Amino acid sequence: MIDPLLDYLQQNGRASYAELAGLTGNTEVEVAEKIGAWEADGTILGYSAVTDPEKSGWGGVSALIEVKTTPERGGGFNRVADRIARFDQVRTCLLMSGAYDLAVIVEGTTLQEVARFVSEKLSTLEGVQSTATHFQLKVYKQNGLMANGDQTMGRLPVTP
């Protein structure tokens, strides 16, 4: 079970120690110590803002790439996944169940840049058998937040 303090931080990384202490029943010192320990041991990897691409002016391209790999003896999927995750273009790399082994989210400035990354870097890696690239067209919800800014949704109309 996730610590309530960590849960609150995931929802609002800008919350003050005082606010977090009030929500969790801890003192501000206890909150600061817990957060410091999580940052030190790698539980908290970093902090970032979730932005709406249309409103922020980001004109780049994002793609989800399904990657089929050959697991390595003694390393499984870890070695090839680690090599893929180290590319600057890669934002997320996940081991998945299903027809493909890895889900990789990449970003680039143009469609051609992402295509070059797939054809010249990703698909040529030892252990990569095949890829399937899906380009992002629009963001509706990201990291639990609605992209249009409307976090409260009423009931959807029901029609017979």
N, C-alpha and C positions, 0 to 999 in steps of 0.2 A: 504494500500500500504506500502510495506517495505521501510524503510529509506535507501537511497542509500549507506550511510556509513555502515550500517549493512549488506547490500548486498555484498559490497566489502570485508568486514571482513569474511563473509561466504566463499567467493571464495579464499581468501588469508589471513589467520589468522596471518601470519608473517609480513604483511605490516606494515611499520613504520608510526608513526603519521604524519610525513612530507609527505609521499606518499599518505596517506589517505586524508590529508588536500588538497593536490593538486588535487586529483580526485573528491572531493566533494565541493570544494570552501570554506571550513571552515578553521579556523586557527588551528594550532596544539593544542592549549589550548582547543578550542571547541571540537576537536576530542577526546582529552584525557578525558574531562569532560563527554561527551556523553558515551564513552566506560565505564568509571568508574561507571556512573549511571546504565548502562545496566548490568554490573557485579553485582552491589549492589542489583538491583531489580529482578535478576534471568532471565532477558531476554537472556543474554549470560550465558550459563550453564558451559562452559569450552572450552578449546582449545585442539586439537589433530592433529596428523599427520595421513594422509591417506596413508597406505602402501600397496604395492603389496605383498601378502602372499608368492608367489613363490620366489621373490627376497629377501624378508626379512628373510627367513629361518623359518618362523612360521610353525611348524609341527602339529598344533592342528586341531581340528574339529569344524566346525560351522554348526548349523542347524537352519532352520526356522520351528517353531512349531505353528501350527494352534490350537487354544484352544477354545472349545465350553464351555460356562459357563451358570450358572443359575443366572440371575440378582437378587440382593438382594433388598428387600423393603427399600426405603429410601437411598440406596447407589448405586443402579444400578450395573454397572460393575466395579465401582471405587474401591471398597474394595478388590475384588479378584485380580484385576489388580495391585493394590498397593502391595499386598502380593507377587505376582509373580515377580514384578519388583525388589523387595528387595533381591532376591537371587543373590549371587555373580556370578553365571554362566550366568545370563541374561544380555545381552548387550543392547537390545532394547525390549520394550513392547508397542504395539500399539493397540488401539481399532479400529476395522475394520468393514466394511459392508460386507455382504455376508453370506455364510453358517457358517463360524466360527466367533466368537466374537473378539478374540485377536490374533495378530500375535506376536510371541515371538522369538527373535533371541538369541541363546545361544552359548557359546563357551566352549570347554573342551579340555583336552589333548588327549583323545582317543574317539573312537566311543562308547565304552562300558561306559565311564564316562558320556557321554551325555545321553545314554540310561538309565543309573541308575538314573540320575537326573529326567528324564521324568517319569520313573516308580515308584520311591521312594519318590520324592518330589512334582513334578508338578501334576501328575494325582491323588495324594492322597489328595490334598487340597480340603476343603469343597467349593462347588460351581463349581468345574471343572467337567464337564460331560464327555468330550472326548478330545483327542488330535490326531493330525496327524503330524508326524515328517518328514521333508524333509532335507536331508543332503546336504550341499554345496559341489559341486564337483570342480568348478573352478570359479574364479572371472574374469569377463570381464570388468566391469565398477563398480566403487564404489564411492559414494558421488560426482557424476558428473565427475569423473576422470577415464580415460581409464587405465586399469591395466597394459597393455603392455607398457605404457609410451608414446605411440603415441597419442597425443591429437588432431592432425590434420588429418582428414580423407578426402580423395578425394571422388569423386563420385563413387558409385558402378557401375560396368559394367552392361550394359543392354543387354540382349540377346533376340532374337526373339523367 
